[in-house]
């Protein structure tokens, strides 16, 4: 079958040609809402309804946690009308479950685009919960948060229950399959649950993994909706610590902080949680609907067979590295008037293979072809900057044309995603090494400094800017603000700047 597909991928699309990609026909439409692009084979009402529900979820989640989206990553949704077409694009790793269990949707992220793939919503509530769950993971990803897995999965399960009614939103209904599992067996100790950072490797058996997901949901539900002595407000400092915790957090410190902010220890909380899941009494809340654009306002247009063929080839290539789809995309990339999104996808593949040169070439050509994807613009700035700023040299000057090129890319990327972090950090080094720093860009960086991750690196860049502006005293003050435990190269770079100031002023 694979050989047949490879052969068919070479056939031109025309009369009598058999389509190599499942689902390609003339009946797709593209919809666009404020935060999503949707390619849909389903009916107009269902398509708009799906987008509207996702827009509501986006707003409720962002408002609830006060998150800022720090990475530009557009989301494309594929909504299939036939189950067999959806199944053809699903990852092989998600097809290995119980034969009676149907996959209700999946999410996949590449460097320049994320996709959510949806089957016909035969079991609408469960399917929508799956989609919501995966989109919460996306928002967590692009907000720059890196919480441990128990917290990420618990939050995603909690928000997956969002239901839309005429007079508001229902949030927090209990999930029967989690309750049933928890009522049938012992709970995991909280110390064990909290120690799991990113993958539940300690629980290789599906039953234990199911227990992990169920308890992660139940703990947050108990805190937010139950009668626990631990309230959402009281637990906030602990959750903030969890969100910022390193890969290998200190279990003793974690336990001590939990007791400090809640007034109870793990043992008492485990008793409260066990009572909660066995009580059969669960509360939820009704929220006012947030202001989002109505479903009927979303732009819509027909999609040609040629266009959907490329979009589905992108999907198959992103998710499954399908060789036939890769060949189709490579053929498109050879055309003088090629689709810029194809170049974006091929650049992302090169980036994942650590071939920075090919990624740069693909993305640069995509921009020349009119690509406006802010993730492609940022990634191109990132890969082009890496070659210039890999090594520190206090006397280095960025060529004028390169400085202008990077400024243009970074400004465009920041305009699309104003809260992203790394673009400001790169911009600081552009101005630090440019022959004439642009003060407006320096001010942009300084305005965002408190939110940056690489503060030590950026402080070095801002000190160099002061050197360029003949402000040695201000440069030295910035360097004096470096913590004592910086990385060795940061300390060496700071010493080099100090030596340069001493020699030239």
C-alpha positions as CSV (number, residue, x, y, z in Angstrom):
1,X,0.0,0.0,0.0
2,X,2.8,2.4,0.8
3,X,4.4,1.8,-2.6
4,X,1.1,2.5,-4.3
5,X,0.7,5.8,-2.5
6,X,4.2,6.8,-3.4
7,X,3.6,6.2,-7.0
8,X,0.3,8.0,-7.0
9,X,1.8,11.0,-5.3
10,X,3.7,11.6,-8.6
11,X,0.6,11.7,-10.7
12,X,-0.6,15.1,-11.8
13,X,-3.9,16.2,-10.5
14,X,-6.2,16.1,-13.5
15,X,-9.0,14.3,-15.2
16,X,-8.7,10.6,-14.6
17,X,-6.0,10.9,-11.9
18,X,-6.6,9.1,-8.7
19,X,-6.1,11.2,-5.6
20,X,-3.2,9.9,-3.4
21,X,-4.3,11.7,-0.3
22,X,-7.6,10.7,1.5
23,X,-10.2,13.3,1.7
24,X,-9.2,15.5,-1.3
25,X,-12.2,16.8,-3.1
26,X,-13.9,20.1,-4.1
27,X,-16.1,20.5,-1.1
28,X,-13.8,22.0,1.5
29,X,-14.1,25.5,2.9
30,X,-11.7,27.7,4.9
31,X,-13.0,29.7,7.9
32,X,-11.1,32.3,9.8
33,X,-11.9,33.5,13.4
34,X,-9.7,35.8,15.5
35,X,-7.4,33.0,16.8
36,X,-8.0,30.1,14.4
37,X,-7.9,29.0,10.8
38,X,-10.3,26.1,9.9
39,X,-10.3,23.8,6.9
40,X,-13.6,22.1,7.1
41,X,-15.4,19.4,5.1
42,X,-18.3,19.6,7.5
43,X,-21.4,21.7,7.1
44,X,-21.3,25.5,7.6
45,X,-23.2,25.5,11.0
46,X,-21.1,22.8,12.6
47,X,-17.9,24.5,11.3
48,X,-18.8,27.9,12.7
49,X,-20.0,26.3,16.0
50,X,-16.7,24.5,16.5
51,X,-14.7,27.8,16.0
52,X,-17.0,29.7,18.3
53,X,-16.6,27.2,21.1
54,X,-12.8,27.3,20.7
55,X,-12.9,31.1,20.8
56,X,-14.8,31.0,24.0
57,X,-12.4,28.5,25.6
58,X,-9.4,30.7,24.5
59,X,-10.9,33.8,26.2
60,X,-12.0,32.0,29.4
61,X,-8.6,30.2,29.9
62,X,-6.5,33.3,29.2
63,X,-8.7,35.5,31.5
64,X,-8.7,32.8,34.2
65,X,-4.9,32.5,34.4
66,X,-3.9,36.0,33.2
67,X,-1.5,34.4,30.6
68,X,0.3,36.2,27.9
69,X,1.1,34.4,24.7
70,X,4.8,34.6,24.4
71,X,5.3,32.5,21.2
72,X,3.7,33.3,17.8
73,X,2.3,30.0,16.7
74,X,-0.8,30.0,14.4
75,X,-3.4,27.2,14.9
76,X,-4.9,25.4,11.9
77,X,-7.9,23.1,12.4
78,X,-8.8,20.3,10.1
79,X,-12.4,19.1,10.4
80,X,-13.1,15.9,8.5
81,X,-16.5,14.7,7.4
82,X,-15.6,11.0,7.1
83,X,-14.0,9.0,9.9
84,X,-11.9,7.0,7.5
85,X,-10.3,10.2,6.1
86,X,-9.5,11.4,9.6
87,X,-8.0,8.0,10.6
88,X,-5.7,8.2,7.6
89,X,-3.9,11.2,9.1
90,X,-3.9,10.2,12.8
91,X,-0.5,9.5,14.3
92,X,0.4,5.8,14.4
93,X,1.2,6.1,18.1
94,X,-2.5,7.1,18.8
95,X,-3.9,4.1,16.9
96,X,-2.6,1.4,19.3
97,X,-5.3,1.6,21.9
98,X,-8.4,-0.5,22.5
99,X,-10.0,-1.5,19.2
100,X,-13.3,-0.3,20.6
101,X,-12.0,3.1,21.5
102,X,-12.2,5.8,18.8
103,X,-9.7,8.6,18.6
104,X,-11.7,11.8,19.2
105,X,-9.1,14.3,17.8
106,X,-5.4,15.2,18.2
107,X,-3.0,18.1,18.4
108,X,0.4,18.4,16.9
109,X,2.9,21.4,17.0
110,X,5.7,22.2,14.6
111,X,8.1,25.2,14.8
112,X,5.9,27.4,12.6
113,X,2.4,26.0,13.0
114,X,0.2,23.9,15.3
115,X,-2.7,21.8,14.1
116,X,-5.8,20.4,15.7
117,X,-7.4,17.5,13.7
118,X,-11.1,16.7,14.3
119,X,-13.2,13.7,13.2
120,X,-16.9,13.8,12.6
121,X,-18.4,14.7,16.0
122,X,-20.5,11.6,16.3
123,X,-20.2,11.8,20.1
124,X,-20.1,15.5,20.3
125,X,-19.5,16.1,24.0
126,X,-16.6,13.7,24.4
127,X,-15.0,14.8,21.1
128,X,-15.3,18.4,22.1
129,X,-13.7,17.7,25.5
130,X,-10.8,16.0,23.7
131,X,-10.3,19.1,21.4
132,X,-10.6,21.5,24.3
133,X,-8.0,19.4,26.3
134,X,-5.5,19.6,23.5
135,X,-6.0,23.3,22.9
136,X,-5.3,24.0,26.6
137,X,-2.0,22.3,26.1
138,X,-1.3,24.5,23.1
139,X,-2.0,27.7,25.2
140,X,0.2,26.4,27.9
141,X,3.0,25.8,25.4
142,X,2.8,29.2,23.7
143,X,2.5,31.1,27.0
144,X,6.0,29.9,27.9
145,X,4.8,28.1,31.0
146,X,6.5,24.8,31.9
147,X,4.5,23.3,34.7
148,X,4.9,19.6,35.7
149,X,2.7,17.1,33.9
150,X,0.2,16.6,36.8
151,X,-0.7,20.3,36.8
152,X,-0.8,20.6,33.0
153,X,-3.1,17.6,32.6
154,X,-5.3,18.5,35.5
155,X,-5.9,22.0,34.1
156,X,-6.5,20.7,30.6
157,X,-9.0,18.2,31.9
158,X,-10.7,20.8,34.0
159,X,-11.2,23.2,31.1
160,X,-12.2,20.5,28.7
161,X,-15.6,20.4,30.5
162,X,-16.6,23.9,29.4
163,X,-20.2,23.8,28.1
164,X,-22.0,26.6,26.2
165,X,-25.6,27.4,27.2
166,X,-27.8,30.3,26.0
167,X,-27.3,32.3,29.3
168,X,-23.7,31.5,30.1
169,X,-21.0,28.8,30.3
170,X,-21.0,25.7,32.5
171,X,-17.5,25.1,33.9
172,X,-16.4,22.2,36.1
173,X,-18.9,19.4,35.6
174,X,-17.4,16.1,37.0
175,X,-15.9,13.6,34.5
176,X,-17.7,10.3,35.2
177,X,-14.9,8.1,33.9
178,X,-12.3,9.7,36.2
179,X,-14.6,9.4,39.2
180,X,-15.3,5.8,38.5
181,X,-11.6,5.0,38.3
182,X,-10.7,6.8,41.5
183,X,-13.5,5.2,43.4
184,X,-12.3,1.8,42.5
185,X,-8.8,2.0,43.8
186,X,-6.3,3.7,46.1
187,X,-5.0,7.2,45.3
188,X,-1.4,7.9,44.4
189,X,0.5,9.6,47.2
190,X,0.7,13.4,46.6
191,X,4.4,13.3,46.9
192,X,4.5,10.9,44.0
193,X,2.0,12.9,42.0
194,X,3.8,16.2,42.4
195,X,7.2,14.6,41.6
196,X,6.2,13.7,38.1
197,X,7.5,16.5,35.9
198,X,6.8,15.8,32.2
199,X,6.1,12.2,31.5
200,X,4.6,9.6,33.9
201,X,7.4,7.2,33.3
202,X,7.0,5.6,36.7
203,X,3.6,4.3,35.6
204,X,4.1,2.3,32.4
205,X,0.9,0.3,32.7
206,X,-2.1,2.0,31.1
207,X,-4.2,1.6,34.3
208,X,-1.6,3.5,36.3
209,X,-1.4,6.2,33.7
210,X,-5.2,6.5,33.7
211,X,-5.0,6.8,37.5
212,X,-2.5,9.7,37.1
213,X,-4.7,11.7,34.8
214,X,-7.8,11.1,36.9
215,X,-6.2,12.1,40.1
216,X,-4.6,15.2,38.5
217,X,-8.1,16.3,37.5
218,X,-9.7,15.4,40.8
219,X,-7.1,17.3,42.9
220,X,-7.7,20.6,41.0
221,X,-11.5,20.0,41.0
222,X,-11.4,19.5,44.8
223,X,-9.4,22.7,45.3
224,X,-11.5,24.9,42.9
225,X,-15.0,23.5,43.5
226,X,-15.1,21.2,46.5
227,X,-15.4,21.7,50.2
228,X,-11.7,21.2,50.9
229,X,-10.0,23.4,53.5
230,X,-7.7,24.3,50.6
231,X,-9.2,27.0,48.5
232,X,-8.0,28.2,45.1
233,X,-6.8,31.5,46.7
234,X,-4.9,29.7,49.4
235,X,-3.1,27.3,47.0
236,X,-2.1,30.1,44.6
237,X,1.5,30.6,46.0
238,X,2.1,26.8,45.8
239,X,0.8,26.7,42.2
240,X,3.0,29.6,41.3
241,X,6.0,27.8,42.7
242,X,5.0,24.7,40.8
243,X,4.8,26.7,37.5
244,X,8.3,28.0,38.0
245,X,9.8,24.9,39.4
246,X,12.9,23.5,37.7
247,X,13.1,20.1,36.1
248,X,14.3,18.5,39.3
249,X,12.5,20.3,42.0
250,X,13.2,19.7,45.7
251,X,10.5,17.4,47.1
252,X,11.2,18.5,50.7
253,X,10.8,22.2,49.8
254,X,7.7,21.4,47.8
255,X,6.1,19.6,50.8
256,X,7.1,22.3,53.2
257,X,5.7,25.0,51.0
258,X,2.4,23.1,50.6
259,X,2.0,22.8,54.3
260,X,3.0,26.5,54.8
261,X,0.4,27.9,52.4
262,X,-2.5,25.4,53.1
263,X,-2.0,24.7,56.8
264,X,-2.2,20.9,56.2
265,X,0.3,18.3,55.1
266,X,0.1,15.8,52.3
267,X,-1.4,13.1,54.5
268,X,-4.4,15.3,55.5
269,X,-4.9,16.5,51.9
270,X,-4.9,12.9,50.7
271,X,-7.6,12.1,53.2
272,X,-9.7,15.1,52.0
273,X,-9.2,14.1,48.4
274,X,-10.2,10.4,49.0
275,X,-13.4,11.6,50.8
276,X,-14.2,14.0,48.0
277,X,-14.0,11.5,45.1
278,X,-16.0,8.9,47.1
279,X,-18.7,11.4,48.3
280,X,-20.6,11.6,45.0
281,X,-21.2,15.3,45.6
282,X,-19.5,17.6,43.1
283,X,-20.1,21.2,42.4
284,X,-19.5,23.3,39.3
285,X,-20.1,26.9,38.3
286,X,-21.9,29.0,35.7
287,X,-19.9,31.8,34.1
288,X,-21.1,34.7,32.0
289,X,-20.2,34.3,28.4
290,X,-17.1,36.4,27.6
291,X,-17.3,38.9,24.7
292,X,-16.1,37.1,21.5
293,X,-17.1,37.7,18.0
294,X,-20.2,35.8,16.9
295,X,-19.9,32.7,14.8
296,X,-21.7,34.2,11.8
297,X,-19.0,36.9,11.5
298,X,-16.1,34.6,10.7
299,X,-14.8,34.9,7.2
300,X,-15.4,31.9,4.9
301,X,-14.4,30.9,1.3
302,X,-14.3,27.9,-0.9
303,X,-11.1,25.9,-1.1
304,X,-9.9,24.5,-4.4
305,X,-8.9,20.9,-4.9
306,X,-5.3,22.0,-5.5
307,X,-5.2,24.0,-2.3
308,X,-6.7,21.3,-0.1
309,X,-4.3,18.8,-1.6
310,X,-1.3,20.8,-0.4
311,X,-2.9,21.5,3.0
312,X,-3.6,17.8,3.6
313,X,-0.1,16.9,2.3
314,X,1.3,19.4,4.9
315,X,-0.8,17.7,7.6
316,X,0.3,14.2,6.7
317,X,3.9,15.3,6.5
318,X,3.9,17.1,9.8
319,X,2.2,14.4,11.8
320,X,3.5,11.2,10.2
321,X,6.5,12.3,8.1
322,X,4.7,10.6,5.2
323,X,7.2,10.2,2.3
324,X,4.6,10.7,-0.5
325,X,3.4,13.9,1.1
326,X,7.0,15.1,1.4
327,X,7.6,14.4,-2.3
328,X,4.4,16.4,-3.2
329,X,5.6,19.4,-1.1
330,X,9.1,19.2,-2.6
331,X,7.6,19.3,-6.1
332,X,5.5,22.3,-5.2
333,X,8.6,24.0,-3.7
334,X,10.4,23.7,-7.1
335,X,7.8,26.0,-8.8
336,X,8.7,29.6,-9.3
337,X,5.2,30.6,-8.0
338,X,5.1,28.0,-5.2
339,X,2.7,28.2,-2.2
340,X,4.7,30.0,0.6
341,X,3.1,27.8,3.3
342,X,4.7,24.8,1.7
343,X,8.1,26.5,2.1
344,X,7.2,27.2,5.7
345,X,6.4,23.5,6.4
346,X,9.6,22.3,4.7
347,X,11.6,24.9,6.7
348,X,10.1,23.6,9.9
349,X,11.1,20.1,9.0
350,X,14.7,21.2,8.3
351,X,14.7,23.0,11.7
352,X,13.6,19.8,13.5
353,X,16.4,18.0,11.7
354,X,18.8,20.6,12.9
355,X,19.6,21.7,9.4
356,X,19.6,25.5,10.1
357,X,20.9,26.4,6.6
358,X,18.0,24.7,4.8
359,X,15.5,26.1,7.3
360,X,16.9,29.6,6.7
361,X,16.7,29.2,2.9
362,X,13.2,27.8,3.0
363,X,11.8,30.5,5.3
364,X,13.6,33.4,3.5
365,X,12.0,32.3,0.3
366,X,8.6,31.9,2.0
367,X,8.8,35.6,3.0
368,X,9.8,36.6,-0.5
369,X,6.7,34.7,-1.7
370,X,4.5,36.8,0.6
371,X,4.3,34.6,3.7
372,X,2.9,36.5,6.7
373,X,3.0,33.8,9.4
374,X,4.6,35.5,12.4
375,X,6.1,32.2,13.6
376,X,8.0,31.9,10.3
377,X,9.2,35.5,10.6
378,X,10.4,35.0,14.1
379,X,12.1,31.6,13.4
380,X,13.9,33.2,10.4
381,X,15.2,36.0,12.7
382,X,16.2,33.4,15.2
383,X,18.2,31.3,12.8
384,X,19.8,34.3,11.1
385,X,20.8,35.8,14.4
386,X,22.3,32.6,15.7
387,X,25.2,32.8,13.2
388,X,26.1,36.3,14.3
389,X,25.8,36.0,18.1
390,X,27.2,32.6,18.7
391,X,30.4,33.9,20.3
392,X,30.9,37.0,22.4
393,X,33.3,39.7,21.2
394,X,33.2,43.2,22.7
395,X,34.5,44.7,19.5
396,X,32.2,43.0,17.1
397,X,30.0,45.1,14.8
398,X,27.0,43.8,13.0
399,X,27.1,44.8,9.3
400,X,24.6,47.6,8.6
401,X,22.5,45.5,6.1
402,X,22.3,42.6,8.5
403,X,21.3,44.8,11.4
404,X,18.5,46.3,9.3
405,X,17.4,42.9,8.2
406,X,17.2,41.5,11.7
407,X,15.4,44.7,13.0
408,X,12.8,44.3,10.3
409,X,12.1,40.7,11.0
410,X,12.0,41.2,14.8
411,X,9.7,44.3,14.5
412,X,7.3,42.4,12.3
413,X,7.3,39.4,14.7
414,X,6.8,41.6,17.8
415,X,4.0,43.4,16.1
416,X,2.2,40.1,15.6
417,X,3.0,38.7,19.1
418,X,3.9,41.6,21.4
419,X,4.5,39.5,24.5
420,X,7.0,37.1,23.1
421,X,10.2,36.9,25.0
422,X,13.0,35.8,22.8
423,X,12.4,38.4,20.1
424,X,13.2,41.1,22.6
425,X,16.3,39.3,23.8
426,X,17.6,39.0,20.2
427,X,16.7,42.6,19.5
428,X,18.9,43.6,22.5
429,X,21.9,42.0,20.9
430,X,21.2,43.6,17.5
431,X,21.3,47.0,19.1
432,X,24.3,46.1,21.2
433,X,26.4,45.2,18.2
434,X,25.0,47.6,15.6
435,X,27.2,50.5,14.6
436,X,24.5,52.9,15.7
437,X,21.9,51.6,18.2
438,X,18.3,52.5,17.6
439,X,17.1,54.0,20.9
440,X,13.4,53.1,20.2
441,X,14.3,49.4,20.0
442,X,16.4,49.7,23.2
443,X,13.4,51.2,25.0
444,X,11.3,48.3,23.7
445,X,13.6,45.8,25.3
446,X,13.9,47.7,28.6
447,X,10.1,47.9,28.8
448,X,9.9,44.1,28.6
449,X,13.0,43.4,30.7
450,X,11.0,42.1,33.8
451,X,9.4,39.4,31.7
452,X,12.5,38.1,30.0
453,X,14.0,34.7,30.7
454,X,17.6,35.4,29.8
455,X,18.0,38.5,32.0
456,X,21.7,38.1,32.5
457,X,22.4,37.8,28.8
458,X,20.2,40.8,28.0
459,X,21.8,42.9,30.8
460,X,25.1,42.3,29.0
461,X,23.6,43.5,25.8
462,X,22.1,46.6,27.4
463,X,25.5,47.4,29.0
464,X,27.1,47.2,25.6
465,X,24.5,49.6,24.2
466,X,25.7,52.1,26.9
467,X,29.2,51.6,25.8
468,X,28.2,52.3,22.2
469,X,26.4,55.5,23.4
470,X,29.5,56.6,25.3
471,X,27.9,56.1,28.7
472,X,30.5,54.0,30.6
473,X,29.2,54.8,34.0
474,X,25.7,53.6,33.1
475,X,27.2,50.5,31.6
476,X,29.2,49.7,34.7
477,X,26.0,50.1,36.9
478,X,24.2,47.6,34.7
479,X,27.1,45.1,35.0
480,X,27.1,45.6,38.8
481,X,23.5,44.4,38.7
482,X,24.4,40.9,37.6
483,X,23.9,38.2,40.2
484,X,27.0,36.6,41.7
485,X,26.1,33.1,40.4
486,X,25.9,33.8,36.7
487,X,27.2,31.4,34.1
488,X,31.0,31.4,33.6
489,X,30.7,32.9,30.1
490,X,28.5,35.7,31.3
491,X,31.0,36.6,34.0
492,X,33.8,36.5,31.4
493,X,31.9,38.7,29.1
494,X,31.1,41.2,31.9
495,X,34.9,41.3,32.7
496,X,35.7,41.9,29.0
497,X,33.2,44.9,28.9
498,X,34.7,46.3,32.1
499,X,38.2,46.0,30.7
500,X,37.1,47.6,27.4
501,X,35.7,50.6,29.4
502,X,38.9,50.9,31.4
503,X,41.0,50.9,28.3
504,X,38.9,53.4,26.3
505,X,37.5,55.9,28.8
